[in-house]
Amino acid sequence: MSASSYVDEAVRTAERIALGNALEDRTDDIVRWCQEMFAKHSGAALEEVSVAQSGWATTSLAVHSIANWLKSGVSANHLDRERIASLGKAAARRRRAPVMPARTNEELDADLGAGLLSQTESPLQLSVALITRLNLWWSEATRAVLAEEASRLKISAATLDESCEMVVKSCHSSLVRMAKQFDAEFKSLYERLSNLALHDSLTGLVNRATLIEWLDRVIARLARQPGGIVVAFMDLDNFKEVNDVYGHACGDDVLVELASRLLAQMRPSDMVARIGGDEFVAVFGDLSEPLDAAQKLAERLHSIVTEPVIVNGIDLHMTISIGIAVVLGPECHSDEVLAQADAAMYSVKRTGLNKIITVDGGSLNRPV
């Protein structure tokens, strides 16, 4: 490098450092300008938009990243880039807010972290359009401040152009990252919503709607193949006492444990669902001799449920009432089958609990 080139590079380095320091000092001005533009286009009051909890740390971080690059030549690290682009994830989560259960909203809000927008505290109604504009506003404001400071500090046009080019590149990179985060988060939320619609949120078992749809298909297949299915309607006995004595958290633990035990008994052709507070339904399909299998299957379920459940060091001895309906043909509907099994189960409740009753063709058999 020639002496003149060395001097020129030293001058450019000094210019970058001076411009970087000046830009960092103007961070609040850039954030304020972005807030004013956001308020103008979102319809929110400026006072609401600019509250401390509104998540403008990402905008400040973006300014700091450019200033740091000017002073040191080091680009933003991966973590800072992800934080700057995090509004894409927040916008995706904002879209799901009206349709998610309250409990899930709270859980997801907790995942947002301190640097992102809280959906319960922040007045900012994010959308893909607004986060795109926010990036462009930041780019415009940052370049305007750079131009003002370059003029004040007598910075060369070459250094100013280089700085503004980095701002534009950073803006485009953030937009790409935001779009990717939005797509990934929205896909994840959609999958979680779909799962919530089909499953019980506590135990993870399928819910009543899913069970009925699946049971109708299994019953319809009986027209094409021999055999039958067994439907077991189960209700825990005196479960309210567990909640009353040990608390609902303990009761939830009991339900989760029993659901796990029941699920472990299912074959690929079977299904178990939680359809109420302490009510479960198990369906055993593809049985060549369903009448013979019904009692054995019910006894197996009864046995695994009545094994002690240990919660917080406490041995809880549960009992269960089971009503069994056997389906031998495709003529009936799932609602009818469940009603028969339910009636059999309540027959047990009326005659002493902790027993099994099997119903076939609408007639109740003798308790066993």
N, C-alpha and C positions, 0 to 999 in steps of 0.2 A: 504494500500500500504506500502510495506516495505521500509526501509530507502534507500536500494540500488536501488530499483525500482524507488523511487522518484528521486534519483540522476540521474539514467539512463534517465528518462523522461525529466528532466530538461536539460540534455545534448542534447537530441534529439531536444527539443524545441529550444535551442540556435542554434543548427546546422541548423534547418529549417529556422530560422530567418536570419542567416548569408547567407545561400544559396539563400533565397528569395531576399535579398538585392543585392547579387552578380548577380543574374539572371536579375533583373530589370536594373542594370547598363549595362548589355550586350544586352538590347533590340534592339538597333540600329544594332548590329552585326547580330542578328537573322533576322531582317527585310532585311538587305542587302543581306544575304545569300539567302533568299527566292526570292528577286528581281533578283539575278543573275540566279537562277534556272528557274524563270519565263521567263526571257529574253532568256535563252538558248532553252527552249522548245516551246516558242511562236513565235520566230523569230523576236521579237521586239528588238530595241537597248536598252541597259541598261539605257542610259540617258533618254529615253522616258518612260521606265517602272518606273523609280525612281522619276519622277517629283512629286511635292507636291500634285497635284490634283489626283494622281493615286489611292487613296483609301486604302493606307497601314495602316491606323489607325486601321482597324480590326485586322491586324496581331499584331500590338503593343498592342492592348487591350487583345488579347489572351495571350501574354507573361505576361502582367500585372496581369491577372487573376490567372495564376499559381504562380507568385511571391507573390501575396496577400494571396493566400491559404497557401503558405509556412510560411509566416510571422504571419498570424492570424488564420489559420485554417478555414477560411470562403470561401466557394466556390463562383464562379461568380453568381451574381443575374440574374433573368430572363431577364431583359432588356439587360444586357451585353451579355448574351448568344445569344439573338436574333440578336444583332449587329454583333457578331462574325459570326453568320450563315447567315448574310444578303447577302453574295455573291451569295447564291443560288437564291435569288429573282432577284439580278442584272443580273445573267446569263440568267434567263428566259426572262427578259426584253430585253436583248441584242439580243436574238433570233428573237424577233418580229420586230427589227429596220428596216429591208429592206422593210417590207410590210405595215407598218403603215403610215397614212397620217402625213405630217410634223407637223401640228397643234397638233395632238394627241401625237406625240413624245415629243414636248415641254411640254405638260401637264404632261406626265408621268415622264419625266426627273425631273420636279419640285418636284415630289413625292419621289424621291430617298433619299433626305436629305443629310446633310453635311457629314455623315459618310460613305456613299456608293459611288459607282463609277458613275460618270456622263458619259452618253453615248456620249456627244458631246465634252467633254474635255479630258476624259481619253483615253490613247492609249491602255489600256488593253482589249484584245479581249477575254472575258470570255467565257468559255464553261464548261459543266459539268465535262469533263475530267480534265480541268485545275484547277478548284476549288477543285477537289478531290486531285490532285497532290499538290496543294498549302497547303492543310491541312497536307498532309503527309510530305512535305518539312518542314513545321513549326514544326511538331512533331520531325522530325529527327534533325533539327538544335537546337531546344530547349533542347533535351536530350543530344546532343553533348556539348552544353555550360554548362549544369548542370554537366556533367562528368568532364569537364575542371575545373570548379570552385570548385567542390567537391575535386578534387585532390589538387588544390592550397590551399584550406582552411582546408585540412585534415578532410573532412567530412566522416562519417562512410558509409560503403557500404549499410547498412540498410536504412539510410536516403536517400541516392542517389536512391536506388531501389524504395523506396516509392514515391519519387518525379517523377521519370521517369514513374512509373505506372500511376500516376495522369495525366501526359502529354498524355499518350496513351489513357486513358479513355476520356479525354477532346477532343482529336482529333476525336475519334469515335463518341462521342456525337455531335460534331459540324457537322460531315458528315451526320448524321441522320437528324439533324435540317435543314441543307442546302438542303438535298434531299426533305424534306417535304415542305420547303419554295419554292423550285423550282417548285415542282408539283402544289402547290396551286396557285402560281403566274402565271404559264403557263396556267393553267385551266382558271383563271380569264381573262388573256389576250386573250385566244382563244374565250371566251364568248363575250368579248368586240369587238373583230374583227368580229365575226359573226354578232353581233348587228349592227356594222358600215356598214357591207355589205348589210344589209337588210333595214336600216333606214336612214332617213335624219339626218345629224349630228346636225343641228340647232334646228329643231322643234321636233325631235323624232318620227315623223310620218314615215310610211313606204315609201320607195322610188319607183321610176318608175318600176324598175325591179321586185320588190316584188309585186307591184300592178298588173302588167301584168300577172305574173304567177298565182296569186290568181284569177284574173278576168277570165282567160281562164278556170279554174276549175269551177267557178260559172256558166259560160255560158254553159259548157258541161253538167252540172246538169239539165239544162232546157230540155234536151232530156228525162229525167226520171220523171220530176215533172212539173205540170202546173204553169202558172204565167209568171213572167219575172223579169227583173232588170232595174234599172234606173242609168245611168252614168251622173254625173254632172261635166263638165269641167269649172273651175272657174279661172278667172284672175283679179287681183286687178286693178282698174283704176288709172292711173296717180301715180303709186307707186314710180316711179323715182323721183317725186317731193319731196316725204318724205325724200328719201336719200339725195337729193341735198340740201334741206333746213335744215334738222335736223341732218343729218349724218347717216352713215350706221348702227351704233350701235342702233340708234332709229328705223331704218327700221327693223333691226333684232328683236327688242322687239315687234314691230307690228306683224311681221310674227309669232312669238312664241305665242302671245296672240290669234291671229285669228286661228292658228292651234289648240290651246286648246279649243276654242269655237266650232270649227267644230267637233273635236273628241268627245266632250260631246254630240253631236247629234246622234252619231252612235250607232246602236244596235249591238249585237253580230254577226248578219248576214251581217253587213255593213263594209265598210272600207273607210278610207280617207288617201290620200297620198299627199305629196308635190313632184311635178315632175319637178319643175323649180324654177327660182328666186322668182316669186310671183304667181305661178300657182299651183293650188290644184285640185285634182280629188276626188270626193266622189262617192262611189258605194253603192246603196241600193239594197239588194238582197231579195229573197223570198217574192216578192210582188204578191198578187193574182190579183190585178188590176193595173198594172204598168202605163198604159196610164192615168188613173185617178189620180194616186198618183204623177206622175212626176211634175206637176205644183205646187202642194202643198209642195212637198219636196224642190223644187228649191226656192220657196218663203220663206220657213223657213230658208234655208241657207243664202239667200240674206238678210233677216232681221237680223240675228245674226252678220253678217259681217259688216253691215252698222251702228250698234250701236257704239257710240264713243269709241275709244281706248285711254286710258290715259297713256302717257309715260312722266315721269319726270314732272308731273303737267300740261302737254299739252294735250288738247282734240284734237284728230285727228279723222276727219270724213272721213271714207273710203267708197268708192263705189266699186261695183264688177259687172263684166259681166259674165253671166253664159250661157253655152251651154249644152243642155240636149239631150242625146241619150237614146232611149227606146229599150231594147232588149227583143224580145218575143220568140226567138227560138235559138237552138244551132248551126245554120248554120254559123254564123259569127265568126270572130276572134277578140281577144281583140284589136289588132292594128287598125282594121277597125272601131270598136266601138269608140275608143278614137279619131280616125280621124274625125268621124262624129260629135262627141261632140265638138271637137276642132274647126271644121269648123263652127258649130253653134255659138260658143263663139265669133269667129272672125267676124261673121256676126253682132253680137251686137256691136263689136268695130267699125265696119264701119258705123253703123247706129245710133250712139249716146251714147254708153256706158250705164252702170248701168241698164241693162235690162236682160231679160231671153228669150231665144229662144229654142224651143224644136224641135228635128228632129226625124222623124220616117220613116224608110224605105228609107232614103236618101233624102227626101224632106223637106225643111225648112218651118216651120209654121210662122204664122204672129207674129211679136214681141208683147210682152205683157208688 
